[in-house]
Amino acid sequence: MDKKLSFREYIESKDILKSSLTKPPVEVKEYNISKYNKLINELNAISVKPNYKLEIKWEYENKEHPSILNFILYDKKQNKLLEKNDIDRLIAKKIKKWLEKHI
């Protein structure tokens, strides 16, 4: 199918592409928890159990070292939101270490 764009549509699509290049890519990944553990949060520890799902939003400013924007913890059995949290840089390091160890 050959769709011809008007000049205005062409300029708008070009601007959208340019703006997407300036923003770092964001990816949402889901992790399934397989054993009992604790996830260290700012002031408290969050207990996680098997059948919980951890959803983390990653921002890729640097390909090797993505940063965590926020995380959401779900109970898959009860289909219930347990925790939603925006993360600062210090807590993000702790969560990355926790992920490397436990998932």
C-alpha positions in Angstrom: 0.0 0.0 0.0 1.5 3.3 -1.1 0.3 6.2 1.1 1.3 9.6 0.1 1.8 12.2 2.9 1.1 15.8 2.6 4.0 18.1 3.4 2.5 19.0 6.8 2.1 15.3 7.7 5.7 14.7 6.6 7.0 17.5 8.8 5.0 16.3 11.8 6.2 12.7 11.4 9.8 13.9 11.1 9.4 15.9 14.3 8.0 12.9 16.1 11.0 10.8 15.0 13.4 13.5 16.1 11.8 13.8 19.5 11.9 10.0 20.0 15.7 10.0 19.3 16.3 12.5 22.1 14.5 10.5 24.8 16.2 7.5 26.2 14.3 4.2 25.6 12.2 2.8 28.4 11.4 -0.8 28.8 9.1 -2.6 31.2 10.3 -6.1 32.3 8.4 -8.6 34.5 10.2 -11.0 36.9 8.5 -13.9 38.6 9.5 -14.5 42.2 10.2 -18.2 42.9 11.1 -18.2 46.6 10.5 -16.3 49.8 12.6 -13.3 50.3 12.7 -9.6 51.2 13.1 -6.7 48.9 14.8 -3.8 50.6 12.9 -0.5 50.1 13.7 3.0 51.3 12.7 2.6 55.0 11.3 -0.9 55.2 11.7 -4.4 53.7 9.0 -5.8 51.5 8.3 -9.5 51.9 8.0 -11.3 48.6 6.6 -14.8 48.1 6.5 -17.3 45.3 3.9 -16.5 42.7 4.5 -12.7 43.1 5.3 -10.8 40.0 7.8 -7.9 40.0 7.4 -5.4 37.2 10.3 -2.9 36.8 10.5 0.0 34.4 14.0 0.4 33.1 15.4 3.5 31.4 18.4 3.0 29.1 20.4 6.1 29.2 23.4 3.8 29.1 23.1 0.4 27.5 25.3 -1.4 30.0 23.9 0.3 33.1 20.2 1.0 32.8 18.5 2.9 35.6 15.3 1.8 37.4 12.4 4.3 37.2 9.8 2.5 39.3 8.7 -1.0 40.4 5.3 -2.6 40.9 4.7 -5.8 42.9 1.7 -8.0 42.1 0.3 -11.1 43.7 -0.5 -13.3 40.7 -2.8 -15.7 42.6 -5.1 -13.0 43.9 -4.5 -10.6 41.0 -3.8 -7.8 43.4 -1.4 -4.9 43.5 0.8 -5.0 46.5 3.3 -2.2 46.1 4.0 0.6 43.7 7.0 2.7 44.2 9.0 5.4 42.3 12.7 4.9 43.0 15.6 7.2 43.6 19.1 6.4 42.5 20.4 5.0 45.8 17.5 2.5 46.2 17.9 1.5 42.5 21.4 0.2 43.2 20.1 -2.0 46.1 17.3 -3.3 43.9 19.7 -4.2 41.0 21.9 -6.1 43.5 18.8 -7.9 44.8 17.8 -8.8 41.3 21.2 -10.2 40.5 21.2 -12.3 43.6 17.6 -13.6 43.7 16.2 -13.7 40.2 
